[in-house]
Amino acid sequence: MLNKWFFKHIDNSALIVFRIIFGALCFLEAAGAIFTGWIRRTLVEPNFTFNFIGFEWLQPLPGDGMYYYYAVMSFFGLLIMVGYKYRLSMIAFTLMWSGTYLMQKSSYNNHYYLLMLLSALMIFLPANRYASVDAKIHPEIKSNAMPQWCRIVIILQLFIVYTYAAKAKLYPDWLNTNVMETLMRGKKNYFLVGELLQEKWLQYFLAYGGILFDGLIVPLLLYKPTRKYAFAASIVFHLFNSFVFQIGIFPYLSLAFTLFFFPSEVIQKLFLKKKTHYDTCEIIIPKTRNLFVSVFFIYFIIQIALPLRHHFIPGDVLWTEEGHRLSWRMMLRSKTARTTYWIENKANGKRFRLKLREHLTKKQVRSASAKPDVIWQFSQRLKDHYKANGMDIAVYLDCKVSVNGRPYQTLINPDIDIASVPWHVFKHSPWLIPTK
């Protein structure tokens, strides 16, 4: 039964159109990073980047290297769009995007993580079987059909993202609009809508509307009677996010996902009028079906489990951020910090205050003042830096953090040398003081 469900062939119009849009968006994301100054601010100006722990060997290329890196990545986006050397181009883009994602987290964004996952999934999808250069050069690969699992993996991945995003919003500061008020405060000068965004009734509408949208959008798109209304709501929701929050390609990528919810006949008639619609529903079970089904379930078990891990770590994830990353916890809180680093020379016990801007960019200072994992990494880097200059040091912090405008509280135990403690991936770090 499972084999028939996974391997029944369906029309591939949605996947073909999605590949074209996906490639175009990959190109725009990479090229846009060059022209908007994102690369300069995030990867060129810093002396180093705060990589994901365990990927310390990943650091930006020197000089103008990262500009060339992104130019090559944008080129692979174009190759994906036109479907030339699709598999190779998709692998190259995935590796390059994963590299730049893992090498820095000052600009951490769930959408970047989603693009990494989608890129990896797209490697295995037969998205170049129609309307591609590959299909023109090699007519034998041309096809109007795809296995149904190609549609299932996209929808299931999307369902996981939205469901966890909705679940994460169910906490007091979101429900009483403290978070939305903080987010909108910085939009006050927006043309036409700035003052409107400060209205309390609108903030309540956006807060609760966000929960309902994230929690219901996938089921409503799957259900035929509500599909058109859900699609209209998606357009409004994502264009609003694009304008107000300026989150890159994600709103448009999310709209592209809706291709997989509409009947393939509709997609084919709208976008691929010369294409013959496939409706044979042939079932072709590959010899590697057992391996495929195993990998499928393992992948999605991991996707379901990762966002749950913070429940098994003591403390409030909004405060400690242990289990925060890779969990679809999007735009949930605002943090400000008052942090001082004290460097102690172990040889004589003398302390001095570290001037953060001598080591970090303005953006990095914000991360190294409030985010525990970045604080720990910076402390290790400081220890290595001073050791190279012949000084054995300890690093102590006076770190007070405010979440969503609440009173400042101490985050880091000021009596612990952060440079000498280990980092725990799936355990609570005892040098983090619980919130009151």
Legacy VTK file of the C-alpha trace (Angstrom):
# vtk DataFile Version 3.0
C-alpha trace
ASCII
DATASET POLYDATA
POINTS 436 float
0.000 0.000 0.000
2.810 2.396 0.949
4.690 1.543 -2.225
1.637 2.325 -4.351
1.200 5.650 -2.578
4.855 6.711 -2.845
5.617 5.459 -6.314
2.424 6.153 -8.221
3.352 8.499 -11.046
1.573 11.839 -11.362
1.905 14.834 -13.660
5.112 16.767 -12.989
3.994 20.276 -14.027
4.178 21.660 -10.473
7.742 20.418 -9.999
8.917 21.784 -13.355
7.502 25.249 -12.696
8.796 25.154 -9.127
12.318 24.364 -10.390
12.259 27.405 -12.651
11.055 29.699 -9.854
13.383 28.087 -7.313
16.420 28.595 -9.545
15.467 32.219 -10.195
15.067 32.857 -6.462
18.415 31.186 -5.713
20.010 33.502 -8.254
18.322 36.569 -6.763
19.245 35.603 -3.198
22.927 35.135 -4.034
23.206 38.132 -6.369
21.190 40.298 -3.991
23.619 39.546 -1.179
26.341 41.164 -3.280
24.493 44.299 -4.343
22.726 45.026 -1.037
26.000 45.012 0.894
25.062 41.917 2.928
28.313 40.158 2.032
30.382 43.193 2.921
28.698 43.634 6.316
28.502 39.952 7.228
31.476 38.225 5.625
34.052 40.821 4.543
34.202 43.497 7.241
34.487 41.112 10.264
37.917 39.786 11.159
36.235 36.413 11.617
32.715 34.982 11.744
30.859 33.065 14.419
30.315 29.743 12.713
28.051 26.943 13.885
29.866 25.121 16.682
31.754 22.201 15.172
32.442 24.023 11.908
35.308 26.210 13.115
37.234 25.444 9.921
34.574 27.298 7.907
35.618 30.930 7.610
35.078 33.474 4.803
37.532 33.589 1.920
40.041 36.445 2.208
39.877 39.675 0.233
37.136 39.731 -2.379
36.824 35.941 -2.243
33.277 35.919 -0.892
32.067 38.183 -3.695
33.361 35.657 -6.235
31.907 32.847 -4.126
28.424 34.373 -4.279
28.785 35.235 -7.957
29.477 31.563 -8.705
26.571 30.546 -6.476
24.214 32.906 -8.323
25.404 31.387 -11.611
24.440 27.931 -10.369
21.025 29.388 -9.548
20.617 30.347 -13.203
21.693 26.863 -14.312
19.061 25.360 -12.015
16.440 27.684 -13.452
17.133 26.676 -17.071
17.785 23.054 -16.110
21.332 22.720 -17.441
23.525 20.094 -15.765
20.742 20.184 -13.200
21.973 17.560 -10.769
25.529 18.903 -10.717
24.307 22.500 -10.429
21.948 21.581 -7.610
24.693 19.765 -5.691
27.087 22.686 -6.152
24.543 25.255 -5.013
23.585 23.140 -1.983
27.197 22.735 -0.876
27.986 26.405 -1.370
24.824 27.631 0.347
25.337 25.187 3.231
28.912 26.431 3.578
27.935 30.070 3.852
25.050 29.203 6.202
27.264 27.244 8.571
30.155 29.721 8.528
28.216 32.570 10.135
25.289 33.047 12.486
25.326 36.791 13.152
22.676 36.830 10.413
21.033 33.591 11.486
17.685 33.117 9.824
15.328 30.136 9.730
14.708 30.891 6.079
18.371 30.293 5.281
18.082 26.908 6.982
14.957 26.089 4.980
16.731 26.970 1.735
19.565 24.620 2.687
17.108 21.766 3.320
15.145 22.432 0.142
18.293 22.593 -1.939
19.363 19.210 -0.579
15.927 17.730 -1.319
15.896 19.184 -4.837
19.034 17.220 -5.684
16.954 14.049 -5.630
13.883 15.390 -7.448
13.615 14.814 -11.236
12.974 18.504 -11.855
14.831 18.670 -15.171
12.667 16.219 -17.121
10.756 18.932 -18.965
11.309 22.559 -20.045
15.044 22.214 -19.457
18.264 22.366 -21.415
19.057 18.872 -20.148
15.869 17.485 -21.712
16.702 19.147 -25.031
20.250 17.795 -25.082
19.154 14.361 -23.828
15.605 13.734 -25.123
15.594 10.285 -23.533
15.155 11.833 -20.065
12.146 13.916 -21.094
9.039 13.003 -19.119
5.649 14.409 -18.178
5.479 12.423 -14.936
7.131 12.074 -11.557
6.703 9.735 -8.566
4.169 11.045 -6.067
6.794 11.111 -3.302
8.272 14.195 -4.989
5.134 16.118 -4.074
4.838 14.491 -0.650
8.312 15.515 0.554
7.720 19.177 -0.300
4.308 19.317 1.376
5.466 17.401 4.447
8.523 19.639 4.876
6.318 22.700 4.580
3.822 21.286 7.071
6.579 20.739 9.643
7.892 24.287 9.213
4.513 25.975 9.580
3.259 23.730 12.386
6.273 24.373 14.583
6.157 28.082 13.739
2.541 28.201 14.970
3.288 26.162 18.099
6.223 28.396 19.057
3.976 31.482 19.039
1.741 30.084 21.767
3.395 31.857 24.682
2.411 34.948 26.713
4.577 37.621 25.105
3.248 36.741 21.675
-0.364 36.385 22.797
-0.394 39.743 24.607
1.302 41.384 21.553
4.465 42.429 23.419
6.540 40.853 20.664
4.483 42.375 17.859
4.624 45.789 19.500
8.409 45.567 19.731
8.697 44.439 16.118
6.451 47.224 14.854
8.123 49.949 16.884
11.017 49.913 14.453
8.618 50.276 11.491
7.112 53.573 12.645
8.694 55.574 9.830
7.505 53.250 7.063
5.829 55.071 4.180
2.030 55.198 4.528
1.694 52.252 6.922
4.153 53.208 9.676
1.604 54.799 12.000
-0.989 52.129 11.239
1.426 49.422 12.373
1.506 51.014 15.824
-2.234 50.470 16.328
-2.937 47.917 19.058
-5.892 46.356 17.258
-3.713 45.681 14.211
-0.976 44.175 16.351
-3.502 41.784 17.901
-4.777 40.914 14.436
-1.249 40.225 13.179
-0.255 38.208 16.271
-3.285 35.911 16.259
-3.525 35.926 12.482
0.065 34.679 12.360
-0.781 31.738 14.611
-3.855 30.832 12.582
-2.085 31.201 9.261
0.911 29.070 10.244
-1.243 26.415 11.884
-3.900 26.098 9.197
-2.420 27.103 5.852
-1.240 23.645 4.755
-4.509 21.827 5.643
-6.550 24.618 4.029
-4.487 24.394 0.833
-4.920 20.630 0.754
-8.711 20.877 1.162
-10.277 21.752 -2.195
-13.210 23.918 -0.933
-10.834 26.241 0.978
-7.860 26.143 -1.393
-8.551 29.362 -3.315
-9.233 31.314 -0.118
-6.060 29.947 1.475
-4.083 30.906 -1.609
-5.469 34.454 -1.500
-4.574 34.657 2.195
-1.067 33.410 1.347
-0.564 36.197 -1.168
-1.612 38.871 1.333
0.344 37.312 4.213
3.612 36.827 2.342
3.582 40.148 0.496
2.925 41.898 3.815
5.911 40.085 5.350
8.063 40.927 2.361
7.254 44.639 2.616
7.281 45.056 6.398
9.983 42.623 7.514
12.115 42.515 4.331
13.035 38.834 4.658
14.464 38.233 1.218
13.140 35.523 -1.074
11.248 33.519 1.552
7.769 35.045 0.952
8.056 34.340 -2.764
9.444 30.854 -2.173
6.465 30.195 0.095
4.082 31.306 -2.638
5.878 28.995 -5.071
5.149 26.077 -2.731
1.435 26.472 -3.448
2.064 24.980 -6.890
2.047 21.548 -5.253
-1.434 22.012 -3.801
-3.339 22.825 -6.983
-4.470 20.211 -9.528
-1.699 19.504 -12.019
-4.086 20.265 -14.890
-4.398 23.832 -13.641
-0.627 24.296 -13.348
-0.047 22.777 -16.781
-2.645 24.968 -18.496
-1.404 28.131 -16.808
2.350 27.709 -17.212
3.138 24.851 -19.622
0.508 25.062 -22.346
2.527 23.015 -24.846
3.023 20.190 -22.375
0.871 17.059 -22.557
-0.848 16.392 -19.273
-0.016 13.035 -17.680
-2.926 11.070 -16.172
-1.920 7.419 -16.584
-1.154 6.948 -12.852
1.353 4.190 -13.557
3.014 2.626 -10.514
6.752 2.076 -10.964
8.451 0.655 -7.881
12.257 1.046 -8.003
14.622 -1.678 -6.860
15.947 0.646 -4.159
12.492 1.222 -2.626
13.488 -0.143 0.793
16.474 2.171 0.987
14.370 5.117 -0.181
11.597 4.502 2.356
14.181 4.139 5.148
15.930 7.404 4.243
12.563 9.151 3.873
11.435 8.198 7.378
14.814 8.876 9.000
14.962 12.345 7.456
11.496 13.352 8.610
11.938 11.813 12.058
14.972 14.088 12.453
12.974 17.059 11.172
10.224 16.361 13.678
12.610 15.667 16.571
15.004 18.627 16.262
12.437 21.323 17.143
11.362 19.307 20.192
14.788 18.993 21.791
14.465 22.155 23.901
11.700 20.420 25.898
14.336 18.005 27.216
16.754 20.779 28.231
16.042 22.609 31.516
15.228 26.303 31.270
13.257 28.618 29.027
14.474 28.352 25.433
13.579 32.012 24.843
16.093 32.894 27.548
18.878 30.320 27.206
18.442 29.706 23.440
19.409 26.079 24.041
17.517 24.234 21.307
16.533 27.471 19.583
18.307 26.995 16.277
16.997 24.647 13.561
13.597 24.703 15.254
11.453 27.100 13.184
11.233 29.578 16.050
10.717 32.608 13.819
10.640 36.234 15.007
9.531 35.244 18.513
11.394 37.623 20.756
13.500 40.745 20.939
16.644 40.802 23.059
18.742 43.707 24.299
21.830 43.305 26.438
24.225 45.200 28.680
27.344 43.092 28.636
30.893 43.666 29.793
33.746 41.209 29.189
36.445 41.096 31.853
39.807 39.561 30.963
41.830 38.196 33.877
45.538 37.498 33.604
45.914 34.194 35.460
49.563 34.930 36.206
48.866 37.950 38.422
45.078 37.984 38.855
44.711 41.436 37.315
41.567 42.184 35.308
40.809 44.642 32.558
37.677 45.469 30.583
37.632 44.310 26.979
36.741 46.829 24.283
34.444 44.761 22.090
34.588 47.048 19.060
38.337 46.407 18.810
37.529 42.777 17.997
33.993 42.721 16.572
31.735 44.568 14.168
28.662 46.362 15.505
26.454 43.464 14.429
28.733 40.902 16.051
28.756 42.888 19.295
24.985 42.431 19.558
25.314 38.655 19.143
28.302 38.365 21.505
26.395 40.322 24.153
23.156 38.314 24.285
23.493 34.898 22.626
25.011 32.221 24.906
26.584 30.115 22.157
28.232 33.167 20.588
29.416 34.366 24.010
31.019 30.971 24.591
32.659 30.950 21.144
34.007 34.463 21.542
35.458 33.550 24.933
37.299 30.598 23.364
38.607 32.853 20.619
39.797 35.424 23.165
41.597 32.700 25.107
43.411 31.547 21.952
44.177 35.146 20.951
45.840 36.027 24.233
47.582 32.664 24.464
49.222 33.370 21.123
50.519 36.578 22.703
51.923 34.752 25.726
49.121 35.385 28.229
46.994 32.737 29.921
43.616 34.329 30.627
40.186 33.733 32.094
37.048 35.390 30.708
34.300 36.644 33.028
31.142 38.451 32.040
28.772 40.935 33.550
25.869 40.056 31.245
22.364 41.376 31.762
19.696 40.710 29.154
16.158 41.970 28.575
13.689 39.836 26.598
10.723 41.580 24.975
11.221 44.739 27.010
11.152 43.016 30.396
13.525 44.099 33.219
17.169 43.187 32.720
18.306 39.963 34.372
21.698 38.309 34.677
22.189 35.656 31.992
25.766 34.496 32.598
27.166 33.462 35.984
29.750 36.218 36.653
31.913 33.894 38.781
32.575 31.337 36.028
35.423 31.524 33.545
33.518 31.022 30.299
36.725 30.297 28.388
37.326 27.167 30.462
33.900 25.480 30.345
32.793 22.966 27.683
29.874 23.500 25.317
26.955 21.079 25.566
24.951 20.501 22.407
21.992 18.643 23.916
22.432 19.514 27.593
21.922 22.586 29.747
24.997 24.709 30.396
25.155 25.341 34.173
26.817 28.747 33.715
23.513 30.077 32.348
21.393 31.568 35.108
17.663 30.742 34.803
15.234 33.579 34.230
13.028 34.623 37.139
LINES 1 437
436 0 1 2 3 4 5 6 7 8 9 10 11 12 13 14 15 16 17 18 19 20 21 22 23 24 25 26 27 28 29 30 31 32 33 34 35 36 37 38 39 40 41 42 43 44 45 46 47 48 49 50 51 52 53 54 55 56 57 58 59 60 61 62 63 64 65 66 67 68 69 70 71 72 73 74 75 76 77 78 79 80 81 82 83 84 85 86 87 88 89 90 91 92 93 94 95 96 97 98 99 100 101 102 103 104 105 106 107 108 109 110 111 112 113 114 115 116 117 118 119 120 121 122 123 124 125 126 127 128 129 130 131 132 133 134 135 136 137 138 139 140 141 142 143 144 145 146 147 148 149 150 151 152 153 154 155 156 157 158 159 160 161 162 163 164 165 166 167 168 169 170 171 172 173 174 175 176 177 178 179 180 181 182 183 184 185 186 187 188 189 190 191 192 193 194 195 196 197 198 199 200 201 202 203 204 205 206 207 208 209 210 211 212 213 214 215 216 217 218 219 220 221 222 223 224 225 226 227 228 229 230 231 232 233 234 235 236 237 238 239 240 241 242 243 244 245 246 247 248 249 250 251 252 253 254 255 256 257 258 259 260 261 262 263 264 265 266 267 268 269 270 271 272 273 274 275 276 277 278 279 280 281 282 283 284 285 286 287 288 289 290 291 292 293 294 295 296 297 298 299 300 301 302 303 304 305 306 307 308 309 310 311 312 313 314 315 316 317 318 319 320 321 322 323 324 325 326 327 328 329 330 331 332 333 334 335 336 337 338 339 340 341 342 343 344 345 346 347 348 349 350 351 352 353 354 355 356 357 358 359 360 361 362 363 364 365 366 367 368 369 370 371 372 373 374 375 376 377 378 379 380 381 382 383 384 385 386 387 388 389 390 391 392 393 394 395 396 397 398 399 400 401 402 403 404 405 406 407 408 409 410 411 412 413 414 415 416 417 418 419 420 421 422 423 424 425 426 427 428 429 430 431 432 433 434 435
